[in-house]
Amino acid sequence: MRGGNHSVVSEFVLVGLTSSLEMQLVLFLVFSVFYIAGILGNLLIVLTVISDSHLHSPMYFLLANLSFIDMWVSSSAAPKMMSDLFKEGKVISFRGCITQMFFIHITGGTEMVLLIVMALDRYVAICRPLHYLTIMNFRTCISLLVAAWTIGIIHSLIQLVFVVNLPFCGPNEVDSFYCDLPRFIRLACTDTYRLELMVTANSGLISLGTFFILIISYIFILLTVWQHSSSGLSKALSTLSAHVTVVVLFFGPCIFVYLWPFPTVPVDKFLAIFYVIITPFLNPAIYTLRNKEMKVAMRRLLSEILSFRKLF
Ligand SMILES: *[C@@H]1O[C@H](CO)[C@@H](O)[C@H](O)[C@H]1NC(C)=O
C-alpha cells in the first residue's frame, strides 16, 4: 500500500491509441519498423564512431552519445506499447508506471541538454575554427556529458518525488499508450492543480526554454558565418537545417504535451508518438545520411564485419 490508507490502486490500465483491430495491426507494423530501424541505425552509429579513428572528434563523439540516448528514449515506451497492442487488459503496475516516467524524463531531459551541447560544439567549430580543438577538448566534452546526465536525472527525480506518494483511490485508466506525468497526476484523489503546475513549469518550460536556446544559437551561428563570408553560409545552412529539423520534430510535440492546457482534446497522445518513436529513428538518418565522412566510415565498418565473417 502506498500513500496512506486511501491508496487502493495497485495497477493502472493503459487505454492505448485505438480500439479497432485493423488500426492496431497497422500501428504495430509501423511501430515495429520504426523501432527496430531506429535501434539498428543508432547502434550502427555508436559502433562506427567508436571503432573508426577518423571519427574521433568531439562532433562525432557527441553524435554517438545522442544515438546512445536515443536507443533508451525509444526503449522506454515502445516495447511495452507494442506488446500491449493486442492485449485485452493493458495493465501496468504502480511501480512500472513510476519507473517508466522516471526513464522517459531522464532520457528526454538528458537529450535536450545534449542537443544544446551539440549546438555549442557547432558554434565553436564554425565561429572559432582555429581554437576548436583547444576549447572542445576531451575533458570539456566529458564534463558537458556528465552535466547533461546530471541535469536529466535531477529533472526526473524532482518531478517524481512529488508524485510517488500521491493517493489513488479508484480511477486507474491512463488515456494513453504509456505512463506520463500529466495524465498520471489527474488520476490521483486529491487536488492536483499545484502538481500539474509543477509539471508544466518543469517539463514544459525546459522543453520551451531548450527550444528557444537552440533556435537562437542557430540564428547566432548563421549571422556570424554570414558576416565573415557568404560562401560559408550555404554549408552552415545545410548543417544547421538538419539540426533544426530534429529540434522541431522533437520539441514541438514535447512542448504541446506539457504545455497544452486542454486535457479533453486527446491530441497529445498521438503527438507523443513523435518523440517516443519517430525522432529516435530520424536522428541517425538526419545526422548521418547527409554526412559523407560518416557514410564512408559506415561502409568501411560493414565491409570489415562482412570480410571478418568470411574467415569462418
Ligand atoms: C560519448 O562521448 C565521449 C567523449 O566525448 C566518448 O568517450 C564516448 O565513447 C561517447 N559515448 C558513446 C556511447 O558513444
The ligand as a MOL file (V3000), in Angstrom:
LIG
                    3D

  0  0  0     0  0            999 V3000
M  V30 BEGIN CTAB
M  V30 COUNTS 14 14 0 0 0
M  V30 BEGIN ATOM
M  V30 1 C 30.3830 9.8870 -25.5830 0
M  V30 2 O 31.4300 10.8490 -25.7180 0
M  V30 3 C 32.6560 10.5070 -25.0840 0
M  V30 4 C 33.6720 11.6090 -25.2670 0
M  V30 5 O 33.1820 12.8130 -25.5900 0
M  V30 6 C 33.1930 9.2270 -25.6460 0
M  V30 7 O 34.3890 8.8660 -24.9960 0
M  V30 8 C 32.1750 8.1280 -25.5180 0
M  V30 9 O 32.6490 6.9650 -26.1760 0
M  V30 10 C 30.8410 8.5380 -26.1160 0
M  V30 11 N 29.8510 7.5130 -25.8210 0
M  V30 12 C 29.2210 6.8220 -26.7630 0
M  V30 13 C 28.2270 5.8240 -26.3090 0
M  V30 14 O 29.4340 6.9920 -27.9190 0
M  V30 END ATOM
M  V30 BEGIN BOND
M  V30 1 1 1 2
M  V30 2 1 1 10
M  V30 3 1 2 3
M  V30 4 1 3 4
M  V30 5 1 3 6
M  V30 6 1 4 5
M  V30 7 1 6 7
M  V30 8 1 6 8
M  V30 9 1 8 9
M  V30 10 1 8 10
M  V30 11 1 10 11
M  V30 12 1 11 12
M  V30 13 1 12 13
M  V30 14 2 12 14
M  V30 END BOND
M  V30 END CTAB
M  END
